Amino acid sequence: MEALPGGKTLVTAHRGGIIRLWDATTGKERSSFPAHEEVAQRLAVSPNGKILATAGLDKTAKLWDAATGKELHSLEGHTGNVCWTA
């Protein structure tokens, strides 16, 4: 789980490759989008909160527009699962 700047929105990665954005005050889901064909294993938020980075078991890493959920770039060609450690 990550928070967008300001702490009002939380972002979570889920099995099934779904990314969800939550209202931190109410706990209600604001939006969601399919990010990966398999588990969305990791996610990170850019310092300005405008871009999300995700890594999945589908051997891809992707960049997303945090406001729209639109895919900005996909890094493909990995031979194994993509993950990182903090």
Protein Blocks (a to p, Z undefined) as FASTA:
>chain_A
ZZdehjlaccdddehhiacdddfknopafbdcdfbfbdcfbdcddfklpaccdddfkopa
cdddfknopafbdcehiabdcdddZZ
